[in-house]
Amino acid sequence: MHDPTERPNDEQLKLWEASIRTMHKSDVDLTDQIMNRIREQSTSNRNNERPEVKLARTGLIAVSVAAVLFLGLASSAYVSPSMAKALKEIPGASHIFAMTGDAGLRTADEQELLTRTALADSHNGLSIQAPEFMYDGTRLSIALKRQPDSGQTPQQSLIQSIQDVQLQIDGEPISTYAGANGDNTVDPMMIPGYDPDTLILELSDLRNQQGRPFPDQFQLTLQMKVSEAKQPFTMDLPVQKNTQHMLVATPNVQRQDKHIQFTVANMEFTPVTTNITTKIQLSGGQKIDLDTIMIEYDVVDDQGHKLSPLSGGSGYYEHDGSMITVDSRFAPLTDLPKSITIKPYRKLLEPSDPSQFQKEPNGDIKVEYLPELQVTIPLNR
């Protein structure tokens, strides 16, 4: 059996290349790109390591194969069954975070800003595992993997099979962290993994929305019902904040046009997540409407680089519905820029059918930028 801490030799590289060429069938062949990346990383690790560190981390070499393949298959929620099987045979490819489209979780895997576990629960010949989880102070992400007995083939994806999720923090229902007014809820979000048997369960506290912050260290009890088993699956995760440094800025900068007051209230930067809290309020105490909910924004650094939006986030209505506070997530910053520019825009709905977006000729959703609401915020370096 291959030792995952060993460097790949030439024979192993050839086997991986053959496997990738076999499983990756599309109009664009990324095999050469993937293999060049592996060889570059292997050489770089060999040249740059300190003398006392002789073994390469699994994530930097083999997992890069899965990450590049995943990004090359953006048109599909999952990789094909044959590709998923081949990926599982590549050392390190069981790292679910490394194979997600989330740049922050890939960073967490590369920098080991996560907790790897053997936690699992089994019922009716089915095992649910939690091989890794990460808490950076802004979001808690938990990788889940379904492992059926040999010969069993589930008819639904893991996301489709989960019927109910109950969470406790140090024995308290997670609802106690939602705030005293009872109008908000801490709801976990399920994000597809690299195949139907994997997913990422993600949640955040509501400290920016009148809720209680999660502790830096706590025990999370995760209980879920899965359609293939009669009994619920239960696991206790020892959660600890994996990032020691979080940059927090509270600009509370406002911009206003004829109808909307837009506020950038809070910004949090970790090696895994950029979290930005904004508030939108309509003039004259009007209630937030569908058109207002369609307002989103780009985040651009001082060099013009746009941060990729991430899944998740949450919104909370205040003042009888005339204000909405939203936490939005973006990819982490590689280096702290001199400033960040927030560029609000509105997604345009079809006038004749508000359930549909207007589309550009290339199929993208048509948007209208709102320059009067744009704001540039300097950051202390």
N, C-alpha and C positions, 0 to 999 in steps of 0.2 A: 504494500500500500504506500502511496506517495505521502511523504511527510510534508504537511502544508507549510512548514517553516523553512524548507529547503528552497534554494534558488532553482528555477527551471533550467535544465540542461538542454543542449541542442536537440536531443531526441524528443524530450517532452514538448519543446516548442513546435517541432514538426507535427507531433500528434495533435496538439491543440489547433494548429493551423488547419490540418485536415478536417478536424471536427467542426471548426467554425465554417469552413467552406461548404461542408455538407449540410449544416443546419441553417445557414443564412442564405436563403434563396429570395432575391428581390431584384428590382431593376437597378439598384445601386449596391455594388459589392463593397462592403467595408472591411473585408478580410485583411487586405494589406495595411490599411490604416490601423486596425486593431493590433496586428502583429508588430508593426513598427512601434506602436505605443508600448507594448509589453517589453520589447527589446530595449527601448530607450529608458524605461523605468528600471529595468534590471541593471543596465550599465550605469545609470545614474546612482542607483543605490550602492553598487559595488565601488564606485569612485568616491562617493561622498560620506560613507559610513565612518563613524569613529572606530578605532581599532578594536574596542571592546564589544562592539555590536556587530556580530557576524551574520546574523540570520535576518532575512527580509521578512517584513510583515506580510501576512497573507493578503491583506486588502489591497496593497499597492500594485501587485502584479496580476494575479489571476482575476481579481474582482474587476479590474479595469476592462477586461473582456466583456463581462456582463453589462457594465455601465455603458460602454460604447454601443453595444448591440441594442440595449434598451432605447437609447437615444436615437438610434437609426431606425426604430420601429414606431415612430410617433403616431402613425396612423392606426395603431391597434392598442387596445387597453391591455392586452396580455401578449406575451410571446406565444408562438405556436407550441403545441405539446411536444413535438420532436426537439424544438430548440430548448424548451424548458428542461427536458430530460438531459440534453447534452450539457446545458449550463450546470446542472446539479453535479455532473461528473468532473467539472473543472474545480480544482482546489480553491476554496474560499468563496465559491459562488453561492453558498447557502446564506451569505450575508445579505439579508433582504434590503437593508438601507442602501447598500452599495448599488443595488440594481433598480432603485427608484428614479423617477424623473425629478425628484426634489433635490436641488443642489445643496441645500443645507444638510439633509440627512446623509448625502454622499460625503460631505465634509466631516460629519460626525463619525462616519466609518473610517475615513482616511486618517483622521487625527485621534482616533480612539476616544472620542468624547461620548461614550455610551457604555452601557453595562451589558455584557454577554452572559447568558444564563442557560441552565438546563431545565428551567421550569416547564412543567407540562402536567396535564391532567387527562385521564383516559376513561372512556365509558363506551360500552357496546362496540368494542373493537375499533374505536376511533380515538386518536390522540390529538389534542390541541396543545401546541408548544408556543412559548414566548422566548425565542432565541436571543432577542436583544431589545433593549429599550433605551430611550434617551430623554433627559429632562434638562433643558438649558436655561430654565427660569421663565421662558415665554411660552413654551409648549412641551407637552409630554407625548412622545411618540413611542408606540409599542408595536413591534413586529409580531405577527401571529402566523402560525403555520399549521395546516391540517395534515395529519399523517394517518391515513386509513390502513387497516390491516391489508396484508398481501392478498390480492385478488378482488378487493373492493374498489369500485369506481363510483365515486359520488356523482349524482346527477346534476347537482347545482354547485356553483362556485361557493367558496367559503363565505363571501359577503352575503350571498343569497341565502345561505343556510343559517346564519345567525339571526335569531328571532328576538332576542332581548339581551341587553347589556346593563348590568348593575355595578356601580362603583362605590367603594368606600375609601376614605382616607383616615387612617388610624382608627378604624372602627366607626367613623361618622359617615352617614350618607353624603354623597358628594353634593347633594342639593343644598346642604347647609353652607356651601361656599358661594351660593348664587346671589346672596344679598338678602337683607331683611324684608324688602318690599314684596318678595314673592313673584315679581313679574318676569324674572329672568331665570334661565336654566343653564346648567353646565352640561352641554350635550356632547358626547364623543362623536367623532366623525370617522367613517371607515373609508380608506383609500385603497384602491386595488394594488396588489403586489405584482410580482413579475409573472405569476401564473395563477390559475383559479384557486389553488390551495394556499395562497399567501395573501395577506393584507396588512395594512398599517392602521392601527387604531390611534387616533390623535385627539387630544383635548387640551384646553388652556383654561387658566383661571380667569376670573372676571374682575380683577383688581382695578382695571381701568374703567369698569362699568358698574361701580358701586358694590362689587362683590368682595369676598375675602381672598387674599392671596394664598396660593399653595405654600406650605412650608418648604424650606430648602431640603429637608429630609423627611420622609414619611413612608409608611407602608400602604401601598395601594392594593386593595382587594378587588380583583376582577372576577365577576361571575357572568356567565353567558349561557344562553340556551341555544343549542344547535339542533337542527331538524333531524339529523341522523341518530341522535341519542335521546334517551328518555330523561336522564339526569343532567342537571346543569354542570358546566365545567367551571372550576374555581382555581384561581392562582393568586398567591400573595407576592407582590413585587416590592423589593426593598429599593425605593426610589431615592436618589440623591442627585442634587443639581450637579451636572457634569462640567459646567463651565464656571470658572472662578471669576471671570471678568465680564461684566455687562456694562456697557456705556448707556446711560440714560440721559436724554435731553427732554426738557419740558418747555418748548418754545411758546406754546399758547398763542401762536400767531394767527390773526384773523384776516380774511379777505371777504369782500362782499360785492355782489352785483345787484341788479334791481330786485331779485327775488330770493337770493340765497346768501346766507352767511356761512362761510367755510372756515373751520378752525383746525389747525394742526396742533393737537394738544400734547402729544407725548410721542417720543421716539426711543426705541430700545434696540441696541445692536449687540448681538452675541456672535461667536464664530459660526453659529448654526442658523440663526434667524435674524432678519430685520423686521421688527414689529412696529407699526405706526398706528397711532390712535388719532382718528379725526372725528369731528363733529359737524353735522350739517343741520342748520336751522332755517326754516322758511320765514319770510317777513310776514308781519301781521298775525303771527300765531297760527298760520295755516298748518294743517296736518300734512305730514310727509306723504307724498303720493308716489305712484308707480314711476313717474318720470324722474323723480328725485332719487329713488332707489337705484336707478340706472347710472348714477354718477359714480365713477371710479377714478383712478388717477395713475399716472406713470410716476416712477421714482427715478430720477436721473442724477448722477454725480457731477462734479465740476468738470469732468473730462467728457461728458456727454454719454457715458455708459448707462444704459437703462437696466435696472434690477428686474430680474424675472419674478413674476408673482408666483406665490406658492398656494397650495390648497389650504383650506381652513380659514380661520378668522371668525368673527362673530359681531353681531350688531344688537343694539339695545335702544328702544324708544324711550324718550324722556319727555317731561312736560306735556303729558296727555297726547303724545304723538307728534308734537311739532318739532322735535329734535331727535336725531338719531346719532348715537355714538358707535363707531365701528373700529374694531381692531383688524388690520389687514397685514398679511405676512408676505415678505419678499425674501429673495435669496440673500445670503450674508454678504457683507462687504469684504473684499480681499484686503484692502487697505482703507484706512479712514480718510475720506476726501476732505477738502477744505469746506465744502458745502454740499447740500442736498437740495434739489429742486423738485417740488411736488406740482405735477401738471394735471389738474382735474379735467376729465372729459365725461361726456354723457353718451352712453350707448343708445342708438336711435332705434325706436320701435316702429313697426309698420303702422301708419295711421289707420288703415282699414282693418288691421288685425293686431292688437297690442300684445298678443301672445307670441308674435314673431319679430325677429330683429330685421332691420334693413341690412342688406348685404352689398359689399363692394363687388366689382366684376370678378375679382379673384376669390370670392367666397368669404372674405373676412367680414366681421361685423362692422358696420359703418358707425363712426363715432364723430362727435362734435366737441372740440376742445373749448375750454372755458377760460380764456386768458386772464380775465379779471380776477379769477380765483387762484391763479398761479402764485406760488410763494417759494422763495429761496431762503434756506435756513443755514447759516454758518455753523460749522462744527469745530469745537476746540480740539486741536490735534495734540 
